Structures are given as structure tokens and as C-alpha cells.
């Protein structure tokens, strides 16, 4: 008899380990989905986690109304969790593809999944209390609960998400709950012998296995709805979801759903960020540092200058760089620039890379072709701390240029970046006594609208521009000075722009509000 109780207790503890792993995984999936679909910021992630945990509290409260049939009830909860949690990512992506308001669907799925997760542990405590002294039962259950949470926190970001993607990952953890359901059934078959319940569990497992095996097709189907052009390549990396679409001669790159370039007009962006600063330099640069730009387009433009002897590229996502380095068609977009012998590639975080770079290493030109500051992880690349590290590695006669979002759609964010660079140089000047200047410019890109850039250098006073001796698709010598002229409605928004600090990233919220107010 004692052996039977011990066996049931151990099975229950193993169940706790499984359901706690899947429970935290659903929280992480909810938070990740919120940042992917509702906005990449700590605000959305915190909101998603808070709502999920509140739903867990509701589920925990509801257990007081379960007086008997504890084992069958726990089995029912596993079936509900297997289906709602397992298909949560798929259903949210589907809702995102067909509706403009995702919040009701997000609330409903989080409420059901969170409440079911919160329902589990109190119920298991009551069941295991029959086989163990309550104080020991509580200790054992929470020990296994926290161990399971640790497993999920390690497995999800390092293995599950990068290699499975969100849709397959949620179904994978749905199968965890189904496995827990099988264990619960064997704990006390006499109380879980309801044939309908048993068959429902087996049917749930079959549905999840089918969904898991077909998840790549489901993902392609949803993305086919989300993107107006046919998808020719889709890849999940450790850091982002890469989508490439093609329609006739238009190739487009999307990272986590955000458009990065269109082959029809990308030259307007890449020629502006490279040739405008070089045209303003007295002599072409010899050493160049590029932060971001893993697609190789900026490098393609930089390599047009024979005087350049070395280029260092710092891009976090190795798979992104490899894709544009080796894929036959994508190589043609950057003219094979990523295979240049002048190029050295570093797949590291730009902030840390600059911080650890030898102070003696200097560059004639530094180009920041970084994603927009729509999250705090990206916002740190537009802070005073980042720019101070950057200016340490710029030659005295060198030049720095950064993309700075849209000057029309997000003017507050644009001038915030401008203000942050100016503030950084004020601090830098005290240490180096250099007379730096900061000048914004912009260009029109049909796929994005009016796009802004900011230059920083010791001497930007010259108005004459030498003839462009390189081949361009968009830029002409006569255009360059005109790009530094802004209309009144944009300049009017420059009053007291905030400065973006590492410990107070006002830029991220400013950026989000700018686009929200515009649209």
C-alpha cells in the first residue's frame, strides 16, 4: 500500500515538473507574441506577463469550487491547456492576419491559458496531500515547480524558439501537457476511467502531433496572408524571423514583420548613407566600420571607393550575414560584397563590441545602419553611452553617420537621436577639445517615405561637393547639398528634444508614440 502511495506521489511530482515547464513556456510565448505583434518593447512584454499571471490568480481562486473528482478535473485541465496553449501562437498569428485589433484575442487566450495554469498547482497539492504530510507536500511540489520553470527559461530562448519558431514551440509544449495528462491517468485509473475523457486526451494528442508536423505549412500559409507578395524564403534565427518576398523585380526583406528594404528603391537609402558623408570628406576614407547592415548593401556602396583598404562589419545575426553571403540570388543584390577580401565580419552585439574594442583602433568613417529603435535592446544603440564609445574610435578627421528613422513620420524620434548625438559630443569635447558639428539630412524612399540621417564630424561647413566619381542609381552631385534642407513643418518639431540615456531610454517610447500619432 505504501509502495502504491509513493508511486502515485512520484508520478504527481513528475507531473508538476512537466506542467510547470509548459506553464512558464506559455508565459514566455505570450510575452514574445506581444512584442512581435503588438510592439517590440518592454511595455508590451510586461503587460502580457502581468495579464497572464493575473489569469493564473483567477484559476487558483477557482479551485476552491472543486470539491471532488480531483484527478478527472486535473485531467480535463491538461486537455484544455494542451489545446489552448498548444495552438495559442497559431491562433494569434491567424487573428493578426485577419483583424486590426488583436487585443481581444490576446486577452481571451491568455485568460483561458493562464487560468488553467493557475488551476493546476493548488489542485495537485490537494491530491498529493493524500499521500504525504501537507508541509512536505508543499515543499516537494514547489521545488519541482521551480525546477520546471528553470528548465523552460533555459530551453525556450536557447533551443526551442530558435529552432522551432513560435507556432511549433507552442504545440511542442502543448504535447507536454498531454504527457502530463497521461501520467495523471495512470496515477489513479479508477478515478480517471471516464472513457470520454480518455478518448478526448488521445484525440488531443493526435491533433497536436498533426499540428506539430504540419506547423511549417501552417506558418507559410499565415505568412502568405500577412505578406502581399509571394514568400521565397523564410528563416527563423536565434534573434529574428527573416522573410524575403519577391514579385516581378521587387525583392523585399522583412525582419520580425518589419520591412527593411525593397530592391526597387533600396539604392536611395544605401547611396545616401554612404556617398553623402564621403562626398563631404576632404579625402575618401581608408578604414570603415559598419554597424548593422548584415545584408551587405552598405558594403556594396563602400567598395566603390578604391581608396578603402579595410572594412569591419559588426552584425549580431550570423545567419542573416551568411544568408546574404551565400544565397545565389541574394548575393546579386549586394554584388557579392560580403565575400570581399577587404571585409572582416564580427557577429557580436554592437554595443559590447565597441565597448571592448582596443582604444587604439580608429576608423575614418563609421556607418550605423541599425534597425529602428523600437525596443530597448535596439534603443541602447542610440544612447549617449553608445555614442561615447563610438566617438573614441573615430579618427580626428573622420566622419560618423547614422540612419535616424523617418523625419516626417517620427520627427520626435528623429530629433531625439540628433539631440542625443549632440549631447554625447558635448561630453566628448570636454575630454578631447574637438570642435564637432552635427548635421541632419534626409532623402525620399517610396517604400518608407521621407527618411532621415545624421552626420557628425569636425568640419561640415563646406558647401561645395566634389563630383561623384562612382556609379550610382539615384544620387547625383547636385542633389547632395539639397538633402540637408528641411521643410518648416519638420523643423518646427525640434524644440527641446529629449536625450536618450542608457538608464532612461526615452527614444523607444518617443518612437512608438510618433508612429502611433501619425497612423
N, C-alpha and C positions, 0 to 999 in steps of 0.2 A: 504493500500500500504506500509505504514511504517512497519507494523507488518510483512509483507512478506519479506521486506528487512532485518529486524532484524533476522527473522528465517533463511534466507539464510546465513547471516553473522555468526550466531552462529554455523550453520552446517559446514561452512567453517573452523571456529576456532577449532571445534571438529575434523575435518579432519586433520588440522595441527597437533593437539596433537597426532593423530594416526600415521600419516606418519613420524613425527619426531621421535617417539618411534621406529618404524620399521627401519627408516633410520640409526639411531645410532646403532641399533642392528645389521644391516648388516655390519657396520664398525667393530664392535666387533667380529662378526663371521669371517670376512675376516682376522682380526688380529690373532684370535685364530687358524684359519685354517693354517695361515702362520707359526705359531710357532709349530703346531702339525706336519705339513707335510714337511716344508722347514727347520726346525731347531728351537729348543726352545731357543730363545734369543731375547733380546730387539731389536736387529738389524732387524730381520725379522718382528717383530710386528710393529716397527716404519716404515719400508719400506711399509708394507701393508697399514697402515693407511695413510701414505703420498700419495701413489698412488691412494687410494680411494678418498681422498679429492681433489687431482688434477683432477680426473674424475668428481667430483662434480662441480668443476670450469668450466669444459668443458660444462657440462649440463646447468649450469647457463648462460653461454655465448650463448648457442644455443636458449634460449628462445626469444632472440631478433628477430628471424626469424619467430616467431609465431605471426601473425598479427590479426587473427580472430579465431573463433571456439575454444575459450579458454577452455570452460568446456569439450567438447568432447576430446580435446587434453590432458587435465589433466586426464581424464578417461582412455585414451589409455596408459598414463604413468603408471597408477596404475596396469593395466593388465600386462604390461611389467615387472614392479617391482615385482609383485606377483609371476610371473613365474621364472624370472632370480634370484631374491633374494631368493625366497622360495626354489628353487632347487639348489642353489649355493653350499651348503655343500655337497649334494649328488653328484653333477657333479664333484666337486673337488676330492672327495674320489674315485669316479669312474676313473677319469683321473690318479690319483695317483696309482691305482691298475693296470693300463694297460700301463703306459708310464713312462719313466725315467726322462722326462723333464716336470715338472709341471708348470713352469713359463708362457708359452704362454696361457694356460687355465686360470691361475690365473689372468693374465693381462686382458684377454678378458672379463671374468665375472666381474671383478672389474670395468672395464671401462664402461660396459653396466649398471651395478647396480649403480655405483657411479654417472654416468651422469644422470640417471633417478632421483636419489635422489636430485641432484643439480638442476634439471629442475623444481622441484615441487614448492618450496617456492616463487621464482620470479613470477611464473605463478599465484599462489594463491594470491599474493599481488596485481597483476593486476586485478584479478577477484573481490577481496574484496574491492578494491578501488572504485568500482561502488556503494558500499553500505555504505561507510564510508570515512571520510576525510582521505587523504593519511597518514598524520602524525600519526593519531590514528590507522589506519590500520597496519602500520609498527610496531607500539608499541605492538598491540594485537597479531599480527602474530608471532613476535619473542618471546614474552612472552610465548605463548603456545608451540612454537618450543623448547625453552629451558626447559620447564617443561616436555615435552615429552622425551627429551634427558635424563633428570634426571631419569624418570621412567625406561628407558631402561638400564641405567648404574647401577641401583639397582636391577632390575628384572633379567637381564641376568646372572650375576655371582652368585647370591644368590639362585635363584629359577629355572630359565629356563634351563641353561646349566646343573646343577647337576641332574635334574630330567627328562630332555628331551633328552639330548645329542645334538650334533651339527646338525644332519640331521633333526630331528624332530623340533628343535628350529628354524631353517631357514624356514621351512614350516609353523610353527606357526606364524612367523612374516610376511610371505607371505600372510597369511589369514588376517593380519592387513591391508595390502594394498588393499586386495579385499573388506574389510569392508569400507575402505575409498572410494573405487570406488562406492559402493552402496550409500554412503552419497552424493557423487558428483552427482550421477544420480538423486537424489531427490532434489538437490539444484535448478536445473533448468531443469526439464524434457523436456521442449520444445527444449532446445539446446542439450540435450543428448538423443534424442529419436531415434537415429540410432539403428535400430533393430539388425543389425550385431554386433555392439559394445556391446549392452546389452546382447545378447546371448553369446558373447565372454567372458564377465565378469562372467556370470553364469557358463559357461564351465570351466573357470579358477578356480572358487571356488570349483567345483566338483573335478577337478584334484588335487587341493591342499588338499582337505578333504580326498581323496583316498590315496594320498601320505602320509599324516599325520597318517592315521590309519594303513598304511602298512609300516611305517618307520622302525619298529623293524625288519621286514622281509628284507627290503632293506639293513639295516645295517648289518644283519647277512650274506646276500648274498655278499656284498662288502668285509666284513672281511673274508669270505670264500675264496675269491680270493687273498686277501693280505697275509693270513697265509697258509703255505704249509700243515699244519696238521689240522685235524678237531677241531673246536672250541667246547669245552664242557661247557664253562662258559664265559659270557660277562657281565660286570657290569660297569655302569657309576657312579662314586662317585663325591663328591664335588671337588676333587683335580686331578682325573686322570681317564683314561679309563683302566679297568682291563680286560685282555683277558687271558684265560687259554686254551691251546690246549693239545690234547693227541693223540699219535699214538703208539700203542702197549704199551710198558712200559715207553715211554718217555712223561713226562708231562712238559709243558713249561709255564712260566709266562711272560706276556708282559704288560708293563705299558706304555700307550700312544704310542704303537707300538714298544717299545724298549724291547728286550729280557732281562729278569732279571735272570732267571736260567733255566736249563734243569735238570730234575730229574736224568738223566743218569750220569751227571758229577758234580752236584752241591756240592757233598761231597768234591771235590778237593778245591773248593773255601772256603766253610764254615769250613772245618777242618783246612785249612791253617790260616784263620783269627783268629781262636780261639786257636788251640793247639800249634802253633808255639810260640806266645807270652807267653803262660802259661808254656811251656817247658823251656823257657828262664828265668823264675822267680825262685827265690830260694825256695819259698813256694807257693803252689796254692793259688789263691785269694779267699777271703771270700765274698767280695762285688763287684758286677759287674754292670756297666752301659752300655747299648747298645743303640746307636743312630741309628735309622732306623731299618731295619730287621723285619718289620711287618709280614713277612711270617713265623717267628718262627724258621727258620733253625739254626741261630746262637745260639738261646736259647737252642735248642736241643743239640748242642755240648757242651755248657757251663754246662748244667745239668749233664753231665757225671762225673763231679767232685763233690764228696760228700761233700768236704770241703766248698763249696759255700753255704752261708746262705741266701743271698738275691740278687735279680736281678731286676734292674729298666730298663724298656723298654720305650723309647721315640720315637713314630712314629706318624707323622701328621695325617694319614688317618685312622680313627676309623673303617671304613667299610672294609678296607683291613685287619686289625688285626682281626676283627670279622669273616671275611670270612675264614681265616686260623685257627681260633679258633674253629669254629662250623661246617664247612662243613665236612661231614663224610670222604670223600676221601682225602681232603687237610690236615686234621688232621693227617692222617697216614704219610704224608711226613715229618712233624715235630715231630712225635711221641707224639702228644698232648702236646707239650711243652708250648703252650700259656695258658694252664689251670693249670700250676704248682702253688703250694701254695707259692713257693719262689718268684714268679713273681709279680711285681707291674707295671701296664701299664699306661702310660701318653700319651694321644693323643693330643700332642701340637707340635708347631714348635720347633725344637731342639735348635735353636739359642736363642729364647726368654726363653725357659725353663732353659737353662744353665745360662743365664743372671740373672734370677730371683731366682735361686736356693740358698738356705742358704749356706753361705760360709763355715759353719762348716761341711757340708755334703761332705764326702770323699769316694773315691772308690779305690779298689786295682787294678781293671782292667777296662779300658774304651775302648769299641769297637765301631768304627764308620763304620757301614755298610750302608752307604748312597749312593743314586744314583749318577751317574757320574755328574760332574759339567757342564752340557750342557745348563744351563740357569742361569741368575743372581740370581734367588731365591734359586737355589741349590749351586751356586758358593759361596754364603755368608757362607756356611758351610765348606768352605775350606780357610777361610781368617785368617789373623793374629788376628783380633778381636775375632773370634770364638775360636781359639786355646788358646788364653789367658784366656778366660772364662773357657775353658775346663780344663786347667792345674791347675787352682785354686782348682779343686775338685778331683785331683788325689793324692793319698797318696804318701808320700816321697819315699817309696819303690815300688810304683805302676808302672803300665805299660799302655801305650796308643798304640793302633794300629788302622790304618785306611786303607780301600781299597783306591787305588790311580790310578785307570784306568789301561790301558794296557801299560806296559813298552816298548812294541815293536811297537804297532800301534800308540800310543800317547806319545812318550818319552818326548817331551817338556812339556806336561801337567803333566806327572808323576814326573819329576824333579822340576817342578814349585811347586807342593804340598810339595815335600821334602824340597825345599828351604824355603817355607812359614813356615813350622813347625820349621825349624832351626832358622829362624828369630824370630819367636814367643818365642822360648826358650831363645834366647839372651836377649830379653826384660824381660822375666820372671825371668831369673837368676839374673838380677840386683836387683830384689825385694826379692829374696829368697836365693841367693847364692848357688844354686844347680848345680851339675855337671851332666847335662843331656847329653845323647847320642841319635843320630838319625840314624837308620839303615834301608835301604830298603831291601825287599826280594820279590821274585816272584814265581809263580807256573804256570804250563801249564794246561789250561782248554779247552778241544776240542771245546766247544760251543762258546768260546770267544777268544781263543788264549792265548798268554802269558800275565798273569795278575799280577799287582804289588800291593804291600802293603808296609806300612812304620811303623816302630816301634819307639817309643820314651820312654826312661827310664833312670834312673840314672846309671844302670850297665848293659851294653850289651856286656861286654868284655869276658865273659866266653864262651869257645868254646865247653866244654863238655855239653852233653844234657842227662838228665836222661831218663830212659826208659819210654815210653808211657804206662801208666797203664790203659788206657781206650781203648775201642773198636773203631777202625777206618776202613773205607773202602779204603782209599787212602794213608794216611800219615804213614810213618814208622820213627822210631827213627833215623836211619841212613840218612834219607833224609833231616832232618831239617836244618843242617848247610849248605848243598849244595844249599838250596833255597836262600841263601844270596850272591851267586856268580852270577855276571852279565857278559855277553859277551862284547867284545870290542865295537861292533857297537852301543850298547845301552849306555855304559859308555861314549863314545865319544861325546854324545849329552848333557853332563852335564855342559858345560861351561856357567858361569854367568846366571843361570836360574833366571827368574823374581820372585818377591814376590807378592803374591795375597793379596791385601788390600781391605777392605770393600768399600772404595770410588773409587777404581780403580781395578776392577776385571779382571785382565789380563788373569786369568786362563780360563775364559769362551771362549774368542777368541782363546787362545792358544790351547785349547781342540778341538774346531771346525776346526782350521787350520790343526792340526795334523792328524785328520781322513780324512779331505779333501785331503791333500797331499798324504796320503797313498793310498786312493782309486781312 
